[in-house]
Amino acid sequence: MNDNLSNTNTFELDNLDLTPEQIINYWTPERKQNAISIDAFLEPELTLALGEGANNGIATTDPKQADLTKRPFEAGGKLFFTLDNKDYVGSACIVGQNNILLTAAHCVQDSKTGDIAENFLFSRCYEGEFSAEDISFKKIVLKDNWTKEKTRKWDYAFAILTKDSNVTPLKYAANMDISNKNITAFGYPGNFFEGAQMAFINGTAIKGNNNLWRIQGNKMLTGCSGGPWVLDDNETVVGLNGASNSLKTPNVLLSPVFDSEFDALYQYAVSLTKED
């Protein structure tokens, strides 16, 4: 086995009690509105993650509402799921091929307990009660280092969808130095537009420690977790919202580095789609 796949966990979701249609029906407008933002703050790694100059306050733009008819936003959406009998929201995007979704690991699995969420629904281009399409999950793949090490460097996961999305997927780049590159980060932060509209910021990435990138000056709070970081070509995903601004991590957005482990996990996800 490829060494980069030795710590991979695959979770089959196609044998759950709920069919895709039942999951769509579960997420009524009221449930979607009342679902809360997911967060997974990992206290011990904060100092390492920020690194030197963490308080420099490099400015980003204030969050603005995204135009869902344009790239890269049309490939993104809001993620709904249930964990420990509570309904949560996060963010995600279609990447690589139109039946693969990228999100944060903490949006699919509790790092402390190892519990896997359920009732996954991806609402692409979500706007209040409307979305371009609603698709449930079939399988999830992520690194089991997420629960073993409990560090943000493993805070990414791929989901295989129960059907193909209608949108052209974004692409991704691994092993790229994105230092000081212009980045658009987007998702559904609960503190802007009441979480009902996609928001984005523009900023630059800085290398922190512990295999993490950071964008400082960020004002988006929880709910944007799992949303992508995209280069100014509006097509290439180079990071994701692994930890968003909060009282404990002021004005910072953190992303795991997309390295060979990330690339191998994506290729594994692709191989699973060919088995179906």
C-alpha positions, 0 to 999 in steps of 0.5 A, a space after each residue: 500500500 502507498 505509505 500515504 494511504 496507510 492511515 486512511 479511514 473510509 466510512 461507507 454511508 450507502 447502507 444507512 437507514 435513511 435514503 438520499 430522499 429521506 435525508 433531503 426531506 429531513 433537512 426542512 427549511 426550519 432544521 436548516 435555519 436552526 442548525 448551529 455552526 460546527 467548531 473544533 478548537 484544538 487548544 494545545 496547537 494554537 501557539 504552534 499554528 500561529 507561529 511568529 508574528 501572529 499578531 501582525 494583523 495583516 489585513 484582509 477585505 471585509 466579508 462580502 456576499 458572493 455572486 453564486 453565478 460566478 467562479 469559484 463560488 458556484 462550486 461551493 455550498 453549505 454543508 448540513 449534518 447531524 452529530 451527537 443528535 445535534 444539527 450542524 452546518 459547515 461549508 464545502 466545495 466540489 473539487 476534482 470531479 463532480 461527485 467528490 466534495 472537499 470539506 474539513 475533517 471536523 465537519 465529518 468526524 469528532 476528533 475527540 470521540 471518533 464519532 462520524 456525523 450522519 444525515 449529510 446534505 450538501 446544498 450547493 449555492 445555498 441561499 436561505 430556503 433555496 439552493 442550486 441542488 441538494 446531494 447526500 453523501 455515499 462515502 467519506 475518506 479522511 486520515 485517521 491521524 485526525 483522531 490520533 494526533 488531533 491536529 489541524 494539519 489533518 483537518 481535511 476530508 473528501 466525500 463521495 456524493 450519491 449523484 453527480 453535481 451539475 457544476 464544473 468542479 474546481 481543481 486543486 494544487 498540492 505541494 504549492 508554496 502559497 506564501 503571499 499569494 492572493 487568496 479568496 476564502 469563502 463559506 457560510 460564516 454565521 456572523 454574516 448574512 445570518 449564515 444564509 448567504 455565502 461570504 468571501 474574503 480576499 487576503 494573503 497566506 502566510 506559513 505558520 508552524 505545524 504544517 498550517 497556513 494562516 490568513 490574518 485579519 479575518 472576520 468570518 466566524 464559525 460556519 465557514 469551516 470546510 470552505 475552500 481557499 482559491 487562487 486568483 485564477 478562480 479555479 484552483 483550491 490550495 487550502 480550506 477553512 480548517 479553523 476560523 476566527 473566534 474569541 480564542 483565535 482572534 482575526 485568523 483563518 487556518 488551513 492545513 497544507 495540501 501536501 502529498 498526503 492530501 493528494 494521495 487521499 484525493 486519488 484514493 477517493 477517485 479510485 472509490 468512485 470507479 468501484 461504484 
